[in-house]
């Protein structure tokens, strides 16, 4: 049973496309020890980074 930030119970997110390594919204840590948020459980913490490959003129 999960709770939101106010303590109310919330429904368990769908297990479809959900990473089996997710533990309480976290997928573990990266190579530098920073926690990796789950896209399904914590979408507000997941940051999409766009990298542009360009060369200066």
C-alpha positions, 0 to 999 in steps of 0.5 A: 500500500502506497501513500502520497505526501499527505498520507492518503493511500494511493493506487499502485501504479500499473505493472505494465512497462514498470521496471521490476527493479523499482523499489519505493520509486527508485531504480538504484544509483548511477555510477556516481552514487546518485539515485535514479527515479522511476519514470512511473512512480516519480515522473516529476523527478525524471529529467529528460535531457536533450543533447544536440550534436553540433560543431561551432562555426 
